[in-house]
Amino acid sequence: MSPRPARRPPPTPRPRSPGRGRARRRRRGRAHRSRRPGARRGRGGSPRRARHTPAAGRSAAPGRRPTRPASAARRPHHRAPRCARPRPCRTPRPAGRRARRGPRSRRVVRRDAARIYHRIMTVVGAAVPSIALARVPDGAPRPEDFVLVDLPREEVADGQVRVRVLTLSLDPYQRSTLGGRHLGDAPVGPGGLVPGRAVGEVVESRSPEVAVGSTVLAETGWRAEAVVPATAVVPVVVPPGVPLSAALGALGMPGLTAYAAHERHLRPQAGATVVVGAGTGGVGAVAGQLARLAGARAVAVVGSEEKAAIATDRLGYDEAVLRGPGLDGALAEACPDGIDGYLHLGDQATLDVVMERLAVGARVSLCGLMDQYNGAAPTRLRAGAVMAARAEVHGMVVHDHHDLALDHATRVAALLASGELVTVEDRCTGLADAPAAFARLMSGTNVGKVLVDL
Amino acid sequence: MSPRPARRPPPTPRPRSPGRGRARRRRRGRAHRSRRPGARRGRGGSPRRARHTPAAGRSAAPGRRPTRPASAARRPHHRAPRCARPRPCRTPRPAGRRARRGPRSRRVVRRDAARIYHRIMTVVGAAVPSIALARVPDGAPRPEDFVLVDLPREEVADGQVRVRVLTLSLDPYQRSTLGGRHLGDAPVGPGGLVPGRAVGEVVESRSPEVAVGSTVLAETGWRAEAVVPATAVVPVVVPPGVPLSAALGALGMPGLTAYAAHERHLRPQAGATVVVGAGTGGVGAVAGQLARLAGARAVAVVGSEEKAAIATDRLGYDEAVLRGPGLDGALAEACPDGIDGYLHLGDQATLDVVMERLAVGARVSLCGLMDQYNGAAPTRLRAGAVMAARAEVHGMVVHDHHDLALDHATRVAALLASGELVTVEDRCTGLADAPAAFARLMSGTNVGKVLVDL
């Protein structure tokens, strides 16, 4: 999965001095409130939990499980909510409201202030809060590798539009642009804006083609708003009852990746066994459901019991197996006739195990190299296993498959609308939380498509 | 390239005691002469050199280079001829006839005696000289890993035929049956007959389908004759002017491997660049010529300057590059637009270099893992390189492509007959020389298809 964001060089960020930010907050901070109801729920160390958004109709059907997975209810209350802080707290907090009254660390205070400041800046339009790279991550990225900065607000020239970001998409490919290892993408060095795609609202337009108020997809980068060419934005179209954010997930680039891998690389037949390397991720969740809908036996490889439950209960996988030392035995049990299709989105160890269990004529799509993106040794696959299975191994780069975009949009939108295909989203609120959400994504602890609502 | 010989368990060999062999030679040895003229040329430490058999017509064309490569003429005379001995001699011999008068080592004497004995046994039909595995080779096989044994002469039952071996084919897949690592083939342990395919003459038949005197292909193993089911032999058909042995090379299993890899995996278009990992070997020589005939730029990876000359001068490759540390630079020069097709028949280092130079949309056929057959670490390929090139990697097992056999036979026979496709053969004489020839094949020092004439 390797999208190629717009190649415009990122504007030079102006790192904000702590003193200046504080001064602004003193001047303006307390006078403003968010325009969006509920936005303030996100502050104070208790932002919203990850929301799992089912497709309309499916969860409402009688006799079905409730929308929220059972495991979510089991989650101990002292565990830090998903987007709250870079690290989960170490000691259990007392129950009830007292938890909110405890001392808050300087970091949490600073982050909350940053979030408030960012909302103000968005509203008053004085500057554009953005996330820049502080340093090239060493291994899996950490929140400290990023910094919230103010970018000067750009003017809108002829043929351009200003897009206010509503929801930002976080994707694994972004990791490999940090340090410049991603295929064909401009590398992002320290101080550079992190690239990213978002659903946004056009708030200013100097193009007759794009109306103010329209909802569009745009390559904005990680910032509150962006001025982009009118030709580079795409109207967001989702079926009734499906959230706009689906345009970034099942109907967006991850969905197209899954669709193309399914249609062009895996091509499972009824009765075949398809293994998806990260079964509940943004790409994997769609691919697994497409395989199931094609009549294949779909098996998810996941990183936790919680994800296994989501895979089988919500996404309809026939089986879910846990990554790690027991994977080989679990796969042997889950795939007694071997593996006919494998979508690789995982790590070296998973690849090694799966390759040895391929059935003759297996088809493999190499779609994501999560550990390698984090700087691990290059992922390699055993040639003898490819030969033994007479396998066909494909490298997946989504840009090669844009000719499938219309097919994909039509098919997946219909499946979403009918509830045959559901989405799992891992959302948090506030640009300041994007680094922590990204760190979670790149360590594989997200569940579903990772989105940041602004 | 992974043929699957007939699964009959090899007859238990009866290792010959040195005394018994010597006694027989005393009794019968000197009374017989070979029935085939020229066969005695092979004895005495100076057997025939490797013969390079061009297709009729091609080498005879005016202005072309002579049949024997220039390098053969340059070879210093003191170098041991290809099939003479397991190791080349260490000290230069004096020139001229004196070389034959020098003292002969006990090993040479013993080997010559074995060859004479083998021919006698074949003629008188008292036993069947055969090559058994003495021990499972550690790494590349050596001649000492094999032993010449007598097998009891079997009776021909109803529906069986007795095939006298004329030419035995040596192939890399045989290496991995030694010790039992080959795909689906019965493992060969110490004492077991080494499997192999041969062109032979039917000398006894209890089947109305197969006439005595007919020339057939059969899975005989490494022995002078074999009793096999009549249904398991295939009549040898070669175009006029083409040697019968072509049925074991360009028209046989290596040729079908190359043809299938060309037609189904590489599918080069005019102007594409195809790299062949062992460009002058049994499979590679055919694949390279098919690529050239399809209008592709064909580049051979070879192990010596001698082979490079054969690749470009005889086989028509556009370029030949040497394996080893300089390969990357040489490939960069030979393939300025990247590599569109790669037939892997080589080693890990070659694979590593080639994979990094694949063009977008490249097609790779994993056809032989020479170093791995010899017990090296499993060959692995970098997943990121597959993704970067959006490559399609296929595992080649020739049995999957027998439906192409008629196409292959028709097309390649026509090309051989017209001289558009030539064969390069590395032949030696006498079953006793098979182990040394096999060791040469598995160390990559052969030039062309390795054959043993009996």
Contacts between the chains, C-beta under 8 A, distances in Angstrom:
chain1	res1	chain2	res2	distance
A	2	B	387	7.2
A	183	B	387	7.5
A	183	B	388	5.7
A	344	B	383	7.2
A	351	B	383	7.2
A	366	B	383	5.0
A	366	B	386	5.5
A	366	B	387	5.2
A	369	B	383	5.9
A	369	B	384	6.1
A	369	B	387	7.2
A	372	B	383	7.6
A	372	B	384	6.3
A	378	B	382	5.0
A	378	B	383	7.4
A	378	B	384	5.6
A	379	B	382	7.2
A	379	B	383	4.1
A	379	B	384	6.5
A	380	B	380	3.9
A	380	B	381	6.3
A	380	B	382	5.4
A	380	B	383	6.4
A	381	B	380	6.3
A	381	B	381	6.0
A	381	B	383	5.6
A	381	B	386	8.0
A	382	B	378	5.0
A	382	B	379	7.2
A	382	B	380	5.5
A	383	B	344	7.3
A	383	B	351	7.2
A	383	B	366	5.0
A	383	B	369	5.9
A	383	B	372	7.6
A	383	B	378	7.4
A	383	B	379	4.1
A	383	B	380	6.4
A	383	B	381	5.6
A	383	B	395	7.8
A	384	B	369	6.1
A	384	B	372	6.3
A	384	B	378	5.6
A	384	B	379	6.5
A	386	B	366	5.5
A	386	B	381	8.0
A	386	B	393	6.2
A	386	B	394	7.6
A	386	B	395	4.2
A	387	B	2	7.2
A	387	B	183	7.5
A	387	B	366	5.2
A	387	B	369	7.2
A	387	B	395	3.7
A	387	B	396	6.7
A	387	B	397	6.4
A	388	B	183	5.7
A	388	B	395	6.9
A	389	B	395	6.2
A	390	B	394	7.4
A	390	B	395	4.8
A	390	B	396	7.5
A	390	B	397	5.2
A	390	B	400	5.4
A	391	B	393	7.9
A	391	B	394	7.5
A	391	B	395	5.2
A	392	B	392	6.6
A	392	B	393	7.3
A	392	B	394	5.6
A	393	B	386	6.2
A	393	B	391	7.9
A	393	B	392	7.3
A	393	B	393	4.1
A	393	B	394	7.7
A	394	B	386	7.6
A	394	B	390	7.4
A	394	B	391	7.5
A	394	B	392	5.6
A	394	B	393	7.7
A	395	B	383	7.8
A	395	B	386	4.1
A	395	B	387	3.7
A	395	B	388	6.9
A	395	B	389	6.3
A	395	B	390	4.8
A	395	B	391	5.3
A	396	B	387	6.7
A	396	B	390	7.5
A	397	B	387	6.4
A	397	B	390	5.2
A	400	B	390	5.5
